[in-house]
């Protein structure tokens, strides 16, 4: 019984792997593509810095015990000026408030090319 299941599993995996093995020939560059594509595409650029947590406190120093200067919410865009350990010195693009936020909650949006 186990030998039959093993043989069936190998047959299925082989059938699934067949399209992958022949894929490079199907993915060749079309002849109409330009010889030298531009090095940078609009989707290759870095996105804006965004808050990824429900709420993040802007601090006066790069420590969780320092004075709070404001709050940022998920999806809010900020400008990051410098990094100190896992802290980012930011400017809130809406209010202009400057301060430190934990780098755990700040990330860059990612652009993706689908071509």
C-alpha positions in Angstrom: 0.0 0.0 0.0 2.8 2.5 0.9 4.7 1.7 -2.2 1.6 2.5 -4.3 1.1 5.8 -2.5 4.8 6.7 -2.9 4.7 5.9 -6.6 1.5 8.0 -7.1 3.1 10.9 -5.2 6.2 10.8 -7.4 4.1 10.7 -10.5 2.1 13.8 -9.4 5.3 15.7 -8.4 6.8 14.8 -11.8 3.7 16.1 -13.6 3.8 19.4 -11.6 7.6 19.8 -12.2 7.3 19.4 -16.0 5.9 22.9 -16.7 8.7 24.4 -14.5 11.4 22.6 -16.3 10.2 23.8 -19.7 9.4 27.4 -18.5 12.7 29.1 -19.4 12.1 28.6 -23.2 8.6 30.1 -22.8 9.9 33.1 -20.8 12.4 34.3 -23.4 12.5 38.0 -24.1 10.2 38.9 -27.0 11.9 40.1 -30.2 10.0 43.4 -30.1 11.6 44.4 -26.7 14.2 47.1 -26.9 17.8 46.0 -26.9 18.7 48.1 -23.8 15.8 48.5 -21.4 16.1 51.5 -19.1 18.0 50.8 -15.9 15.4 52.4 -13.6 11.7 51.9 -14.0 9.0 53.9 -12.1 8.2 50.8 -10.1 11.8 50.3 -9.0 11.9 53.4 -6.9 11.7 53.3 -3.1 8.3 54.2 -1.7 7.4 56.6 1.0 7.9 55.8 4.7 4.7 54.6 6.3 3.5 53.8 9.8 2.5 50.1 10.1 1.0 49.9 13.6 -2.4 51.1 14.8 -0.7 54.0 16.6 2.9 55.1 17.2 4.0 57.7 19.7 6.5 60.4 18.5 9.1 60.8 21.2 11.5 63.6 22.0 14.5 61.2 22.4 15.2 57.7 21.0 13.8 55.9 24.1 10.4 54.8 25.1 10.6 56.7 28.4 11.1 60.1 26.8 8.4 62.8 26.5 5.7 62.2 23.9 5.3 64.8 21.1 2.5 63.3 19.1 0.8 60.2 17.7 0.9 58.7 14.2 -1.6 56.2 12.9 -1.4 53.3 10.5 -0.9 54.4 6.9 0.4 57.8 7.9 3.3 59.0 5.7 6.4 60.4 7.3 9.9 61.6 6.3 12.8 59.7 7.9 15.9 61.8 8.4 18.2 59.5 10.4 18.4 56.2 12.3 19.8 55.5 15.8 19.7 51.8 16.6 16.1 50.7 16.0 14.8 54.3 16.2 14.0 56.6 13.3 14.1 60.4 13.5 11.0 61.5 11.5 9.0 64.5 10.4 5.2 64.1 10.3 4.3 65.3 6.8 0.9 66.6 7.9 1.7 68.6 11.1 5.5 69.1 10.8 6.2 67.6 14.2 9.6 66.1 14.5 10.7 63.3 16.8 11.7 59.7 17.3 9.6 56.6 16.6 10.5 53.0 17.0 11.8 51.5 13.7 9.7 48.4 14.4 6.6 50.3 13.2 8.0 52.3 10.3 8.6 50.8 6.9 8.9 51.7 3.2 6.1 51.0 0.8 7.0 48.6 -1.9 6.3 49.2 -5.6 5.9 46.2 -7.8 6.4 45.9 -11.6 4.1 43.3 -13.2 5.9 43.1 -16.6 
